[in-house]
């Protein structure tokens, strides 16, 4: 996991490549030294190569971010069995809670808004991660059928199972809870 920051964003890699290329290019223009010309060309090629590699490498954080959107889409589908597939097999309590909670709602839209934290502990066996983010749900609580828009703060505990991130536990609350928890840190 060394240098995963390098693969988190093409902007970081691209800016480093452009900056190095510009510095060497300006040096070459001012001095005419052919070594700086070759350095400029090498820096440009290296920058392009690193951006290409960054696009091919998917970090745990990027995988988890995609998973959050996939889970939101599956919750939006109102298909309990599709949602249940995202749970870690050993987490029977969280799984039972989800099975009991899901049928109470009918969602027409779920969107992941701001992701505040994706904290990966890859050295744990199995690896674990914590995600804190906001969602906006549009749907109805079936006891009182009337469609509403409800913002929620969600915390997911994830655990790796067979090479895939799975939900170990979850919690959702008023969106202000996420703000208050970050203020306390």
C-alpha positions in Angstrom: 0.0 0.0 0.0 3.0 2.3 -0.3 2.2 5.5 -2.2 -1.5 4.8 -2.7 -1.9 8.6 -2.7 -0.2 8.5 -6.0 -3.0 6.5 -7.5 -5.9 8.3 -5.9 -6.2 11.1 -8.4 -4.9 11.7 -11.9 -4.8 15.4 -11.0 -1.9 14.9 -8.5 0.1 12.8 -10.9 -0.6 15.1 -13.9 0.3 18.2 -12.0 3.6 16.7 -10.8 4.5 15.7 -14.4 3.5 19.1 -15.8 5.5 20.9 -13.1 8.7 18.8 -13.7 8.3 19.1 -17.4 7.9 22.9 -17.2 10.9 23.4 -14.9 13.2 21.3 -17.1 11.8 22.9 -20.3 12.4 26.5 -18.9 15.9 25.4 -17.9 16.5 24.1 -21.4 15.2 27.2 -23.1 17.3 29.4 -20.9 20.6 27.4 -21.1 20.3 25.4 -24.3 21.7 22.4 -22.5 20.7 19.3 -24.4 20.6 17.3 -21.1 17.7 19.5 -20.0 16.0 18.9 -23.3 16.3 15.1 -22.8 15.1 15.6 -19.2 12.1 17.6 -20.4 11.2 14.8 -22.9 11.7 12.1 -20.3 9.6 14.0 -17.7 6.8 14.5 -20.2 6.8 10.8 -21.1 7.0 9.8 -17.4 4.1 12.0 -16.6 1.9 10.5 -19.3 2.9 7.0 -18.3 2.1 7.7 -14.6 -1.3 9.1 -15.5 -1.9 6.0 -17.6 -0.9 3.8 -14.7 -3.0 5.8 -12.3 -6.1 5.2 -14.5 -5.4 1.4 -14.5 -4.8 1.0 -10.7 -7.9 0.9 -8.5 -7.1 1.6 -4.9 -9.2 0.2 -2.0 -10.6 3.7 -1.5 -11.7 4.0 -5.1 -13.2 0.4 -4.9 -15.1 1.3 -1.8 -16.4 4.6 -3.3 -17.8 2.6 -6.3 -19.2 0.1 -3.9 -21.1 2.8 -2.0 -22.8 3.9 -5.2 -23.6 0.3 -6.1 -25.1 -0.3 -2.7 -27.2 2.9 -3.0 -28.5 1.7 -6.4 -29.4 -1.7 -5.0 -31.2 -0.1 -2.0 -33.0 2.1 -4.5 -34.1 -1.0 -6.4 -36.0 -2.2 -3.3 -34.6 -5.7 -3.8 -33.7 -7.0 -0.4 -31.9 -10.0 -1.7 -29.6 -7.8 -3.9 -28.8 -5.6 -0.8 -28.2 -8.6 1.4 -25.5 -9.8 -1.1 -23.4 -6.8 0.1 -23.2 -8.1 3.7 -20.3 -10.1 5.2 -21.4 -13.6 5.8 -20.3 -13.6 9.5 -22.3 -10.5 10.4 -25.6 -12.1 11.1 -26.9 -9.3 13.4 -26.4 -6.5 10.8 -27.9 -8.8 8.2 -31.0 -9.5 10.3 -31.4 -5.8 11.0 -31.2 -5.0 7.2 -33.7 -7.8 6.4 -36.1 -6.4 8.9 -35.6 -2.7 8.0 -35.7 -2.8 4.2 -39.3 -4.0 3.7 -40.6 -1.0 5.7 -39.6 1.4 2.9 -40.2 1.9 -0.8 -37.4 4.0 -2.4 -37.6 5.8 -5.7 -34.2 7.4 -5.5 -31.1 7.1 -3.3 -28.1 9.2 -4.0 -24.7 9.3 -2.3 -23.8 12.9 -1.6 -20.7 13.8 0.3 -18.3 11.1 1.3 -16.6 12.4 4.5 -14.3 9.4 5.4 -13.1 6.3 3.8 -10.6 4.9 6.3 -9.0 1.7 5.2 -7.0 -0.6 7.5 -5.4 -2.9 5.0 -3.0 -4.4 7.5 -5.8 -5.9 9.6 -6.6 -9.6 8.8 -9.1 -9.4 7.2 -8.8 -5.8 6.0 -11.4 -3.5 7.4 -12.7 0.0 6.5 -15.0 2.7 7.8 -17.0 4.9 5.6 -18.9 8.0 6.7 -21.1 9.7 4.1 -24.4 11.5 3.4 -27.2 10.2 1.3 -30.5 11.6 0.2 -33.3 9.1 0.0 -36.6 9.8 -1.8 -39.3 7.3 -1.0 -42.0 6.4 1.4 -42.3 4.7 4.8 -44.9 2.1 4.1 -46.8 2.6 7.4 -47.4 6.3 6.3 -47.4 6.1 2.5 -46.4 9.6 1.3 -43.2 10.1 -0.7 -40.6 12.3 1.1 -37.0 13.4 0.6 -34.9 12.4 3.6 -31.2 13.2 4.1 -29.3 10.7 6.2 -25.8 10.4 7.6 -24.5 6.8 7.1 -21.6 4.9 8.7 -20.6 1.6 7.1 -18.1 -0.8 8.7 -16.7 -2.9 5.9 -14.7 -6.1 6.0 -12.9 -7.9 3.2 -14.3 -11.3 2.3 -13.0 -13.4 -0.6 -11.3 -10.3 -2.1 -14.5 -8.2 -1.9 -15.5 -5.5 0.5 -18.6 -6.5 2.4 -20.8 -4.7 5.0 -19.9 -5.8 8.5 -22.2 -3.2 10.2 -24.1 -0.1 9.4 -25.8 2.9 11.1 -27.8 5.8 9.7 -28.9 8.9 11.5 -29.9 12.5 11.1 -27.3 14.3 8.8 -26.3 16.6 11.7 -24.8 13.7 13.5 -21.9 13.5 11.0 -21.2 17.2 11.4 -21.2 16.9 15.2 -18.9 13.8 15.2 -16.4 15.6 12.9 -16.5 18.7 15.2 -15.6 16.5 18.2 -12.5 15.1 16.5 
